[in-house]
Amino acid sequence: MKNGDFVRFVKASDVQVNWGSNDDPRLILNTTDIYQIEYVEEHSWHTKIYLKGIKGKFNNVSFEKVDIKEIRKLKIDKISE
């Protein structure tokens, strides 16, 4: 994952949240929205991501990268509704 990538929150365990003092995405994010990475902070044993427009830092293992084709399809579907 890198700055500018789009991601979806998938899941998080207590261990993943507590590792490196991350914020708990389960309290802030949902699994249906797509977020854009603003900043990636790499450490020796974990990576934190910061999302545009969202306060907090999150363990990157709680996310999956979203393909740009999927994002384009979602935007088209929203327009057609």
C-alpha positions as CSV (number, residue, x, y, z in Angstrom):
1,M,0.0,0.0,0.0
2,K,1.2,3.5,-0.8
3,N,0.0,7.1,-0.6
4,G,-3.0,7.7,-2.9
5,D,-4.1,4.0,-3.0
6,F,-7.8,3.3,-2.3
7,V,-8.6,0.7,0.4
8,R,-11.6,-0.9,2.1
9,F,-11.7,-1.7,5.8
10,V,-12.1,-5.5,6.1
11,K,-11.7,-6.4,9.8
12,A,-9.6,-5.8,12.8
13,S,-8.7,-7.8,16.0
14,D,-7.8,-6.4,19.3
15,V,-4.2,-7.5,18.8
16,Q,-4.0,-5.7,15.4
17,V,-5.4,-2.5,16.9
18,N,-3.2,-2.6,20.0
19,W,0.0,-3.4,18.1
20,G,1.8,-0.1,17.7
21,S,-1.0,1.9,19.5
22,N,-3.2,2.2,16.5
23,D,-6.7,3.6,16.5
24,D,-9.6,1.2,16.4
25,P,-11.1,1.2,12.9
26,R,-14.1,-0.8,14.1
27,L,-15.3,2.3,15.9
28,I,-14.8,4.7,13.0
29,L,-15.0,2.9,9.6
30,N,-17.4,0.6,7.9
31,T,-16.7,-2.2,5.5
32,T,-18.8,-0.8,2.6
33,D,-17.0,2.5,2.1
34,I,-13.8,3.1,0.2
35,Y,-11.1,5.2,1.6
36,Q,-8.0,6.8,0.2
37,I,-4.6,6.6,1.9
38,E,-3.1,9.9,2.7
39,Y,0.1,8.7,4.3
40,V,1.9,5.4,4.9
41,E,4.2,5.1,7.9
42,E,6.4,2.0,7.8
43,H,7.9,0.5,10.9
44,S,10.1,-2.6,11.2
45,W,7.3,-4.9,12.3
46,H,4.1,-3.1,11.1
47,T,2.8,-0.4,8.9
48,K,0.3,2.3,9.8
49,I,-1.9,4.1,7.3
50,Y,-3.6,7.5,7.6
51,L,-6.8,8.0,5.5
52,K,-7.9,11.2,3.9
53,G,-10.6,12.9,5.9
54,I,-10.4,10.4,8.7
55,K,-8.8,11.2,12.1
56,G,-6.6,8.3,13.3
57,K,-3.9,5.9,12.4
58,F,-4.7,2.3,11.5
59,N,-2.8,-1.0,11.1
60,N,-2.7,-1.7,7.3
61,V,-3.5,-5.4,7.8
62,S,-7.1,-4.4,8.5
63,F,-7.5,-3.2,4.9
64,E,-7.6,-4.5,1.4
65,K,-6.5,-2.5,-1.7
66,V,-9.4,-1.6,-4.0
67,D,-8.8,-1.8,-7.7
68,I,-9.4,1.5,-9.7
69,K,-11.8,-0.4,-12.0
70,E,-14.0,-1.2,-9.0
71,I,-14.0,2.4,-8.0
72,R,-15.0,3.5,-11.5
73,K,-17.9,1.0,-11.5
74,L,-19.1,2.2,-8.1
75,K,-19.2,5.8,-9.3
76,I,-21.2,4.8,-12.4
77,D,-23.6,2.8,-10.3
78,K,-24.2,5.7,-8.0
79,I,-24.9,8.1,-10.9
80,S,-27.4,5.7,-12.4
81,E,-29.4,5.3,-9.2
